[in-house]
Amino acid sequence: MAEIDPRLIRFSELVPSGANWSHVLKRGTTLRLESLGDSGNVSALFYNFELLNERLNLPDTLKCQHTARLTAGHCLYSDMGRILVSITEDTCGWHDPLSGWSTESGVASRYGHRTYQEARNEMRRNARDNFLTELGKYGMDERDLAMNVNFFAKVTADREGRLQFHEGHSKAGMHVDLRAEMNTLVILNTCVHPLDTSPHYAPQPVQLTVWSSPPPNEQDVCRVSCPENTRGFEITRRYFL
């Protein structure tokens, strides 16, 4: 696990359980997500901040890298074939790009409905509503919802296409590093995974750290992990010429 040089840290912030957060992650910086509890989940959306209708395209991301999971060496592609962020380090080993986000009805059916008036900060939030709250800050709404990644969650599919959630996959202290290859709007929340099998509503907090990081070199793990990524980095480089 690589320690972050304190001199390079721009800021660090705690996102409580069930909360939402957003930030424009500038090209030349990296965001570390560190789960502060076992079985954590961070649902995240990604957009080109300079052109907000360019956003994460998970089908292309998975197809071009021949994978159904995300981990170190993988890149997250936009619908323009450019790389929004790349995963440079990962101590969890598997992140879910398949299952979507939790909803108000899904959370209520599994855990019961508890409003803010009833429970204050213990209310049962869901990822979809939290996404919409953050999108609204940038002039976007439900039309701008796109496919999301669930970091720290493992979901597999059987031969019939049935999805299976692997309980207890992540542990407190695990982290994943997301390096910005564009000026990327990151919108995330710490709500429960939509397929979480726990009978208890127990979202976990996450620690965020943003720091200055060098650009990828020719031997960068994400650039050389497959020929498609080499091309993706070149297309992204041309965008900034």
N, C-alpha and C positions, 0 to 999 in steps of 0.2 A: 504494500500500500504506500503510495507516494504522499509524503507530507507536503502541505502547502507552505511555501515560504511566506511568513507573516508580512514581509515587506511588500508582497504582491497583492495582498487581499484588499479589495475595494470596499466590501461590506459583508457582514454576516447577519443572518436574521432567522428567528424561530417562527415557523408557521404552526400554529396550534392544531390539534386534532379537529377535523371537520371544517377547516378554514380554507379560504381561497387567497390567491396571490398572483401578481403579474409583474413583469419587468421586461424592458427591452434589453436583451443580452447582446452587447455590442461585439462585432467581429474583433477578435483579439482578446476575448475574455472567455472564461470557463465557469460554469455553474456546477457546484457539487451539491447533490441531494444526499443527505445522510438520515436514514431512518432512526428515530429515537425510541422505537418500540418494536417488539416482535410482530410479525405479520402486518407490517405497514403497507400502505398503498398511496401512491401519488399519481393522480390522473392528470395528464398534461396535453395541451394543445400548442401548436407552433405555427407562426405566421411570419412572412417577410414584412417587417415593420414599414418598409418603404413602399410596399405595394400589398396592401392587406388582403387582396383577393388571391394572392399566392400563398398557399398554405400546405401543411403536411399532407402528403399522399402516401398512405400506408400500403395500399396494394402495390404501387411501384417500388416503394422502399423494400418490401419483403421479396417481391419477384426478382428484382435486379441483384439482390444479395443472396438469393436461394436459401431463405430462412423463414421460419414461422415464429421466431423469438428474436429478442434484441439483447445484445451484450457488447462488451468491448470489441472494437474493430468495426462496428456497424455505423452506418450513417442514416440520418433521417432526411428523406428527399421531399422537396416540394413538388407540386404538380407541374412545374416548369423544368423539372429535371435538375434543379440545383440543390445543393446540400444546405439545409438549415442549421443543423447541429450534427456533430459526430460524437460517438461515445468513446472516450479515450481511456477510461479506467472504470472497472466495475468489480466490486467484491461480492455481488449478489449472484451474477451468472445467468440470470434469466429474467427478462421483463416482458410483460404481456402486451402485444399489439393487436389482439383479436377481439376482446370482449366488450369494448365500449365503456360506457359510464353508468353509474348508479342513477336512479330516478326517484322522484318523490313516492310514486306508487310502489316501486320495488322495495324501497327502504321501509315504507309503512307496512307492506304485507309481510315482511320478514321480522321486523323488530317492533312494530307498532308505531303509531303516529304521535309525535310529541312536538308541539309548536314552541316558539320562543316564549309566548305568553305563559305557557304551562311549565316550561323547563329552563327558561333563560339560556345560559351557555351550554346546557346539556341537551338542547334541542337536537333532533335527528336530521341533520342536513344531508343533501345528496349532491352528487357531482354535477348533474345537469344544471340545476339552479345556481350552483356556485360558478360554473362556467359562464352562465348568462350574466351574472352580476359583474364579473370581470370584463367580459366582452363589451358591456355597455359603457365602460369607462373609455373605450376607444371608438365609440360610435358604431359598434356592431351589435347584432342581435341574433336570434335563433337561426336566421338564414345563414349565418356565418359559422355555425357549429360544424365541425369536421371530425374525422376519426381521431381518436386519442390513443395515447400510450398509457398503460398502467405500470408505472415503475414499482419494483419490489414484489410484483405478483407473478406467479407461474401458472399458466393455463396450457393444457395440451389437448389435442383432438384425437379421437380414435378413428378407425377406418370408416365409420359411418358419419363422421363429422361432428360427433357429440363432444362438447367442451367439458373438460374436467379441471376444476380449481384445486390446486395443491396447497392444502392448509399448512401453515408453519414454514413456508418456503424461506422467508426472509427473517433475519434476526436483527435486534437492535445493534446499531453501530455500522451496519453495512452501508456502502455508499456507491453512487454512480456519478461520473463526471461527464458533463455535456459541454463540448467546446463549440462556440458559435462560429460558423463559417460565413454567416451573413448577419446583418443587424436583425436579430430574430426576436419577435414578440413571444414570450413564454407565458402561458396562462395555465395555472395549475391549482389543484386543491388536494386536500388530504382526507377526502371522504372514503368510505369503505368501498371495496371492490364489488362490482355488481353480482359476482358469483361467489362471494365469500360465504363459506359454509358455517361460520361460527354462529351460534344461537344468540350471541351477545353483540350489541352495537358498540364497537370499541375501535374507532379510528385512532390512528397514531400520529403524533406530531413529527415534523421533519425539520432538520437544521439545514439552512441554505447558506452557501458561501460562494461569493463571486470574486474571482481574482484575474489579474492580467496574465495571459498565457501566450507563449510564442506561436507563430503560425506553423502549420504542418510542413515538415520537410519532405524530401523525396522518399524517405524510408518510413514515413509515418504509418503506424499500425492501421489506421483507418483508410489511408490512401492505397496501401498495397494489399489489403485483405481480399480484393477481387478486382478484375479489370474494369468492371462497371464503376467502381468507386474512383479509380484513377481518372476515368472520363468525367465523372461527376465533379471532382475537384477542379478539373480544367475548365469545365463549363462555368462553375461558380467563380473561378478566378477572373474569367473574361468579363463577368458582370461588373467587376470593380475596376476595370481598365479605364 
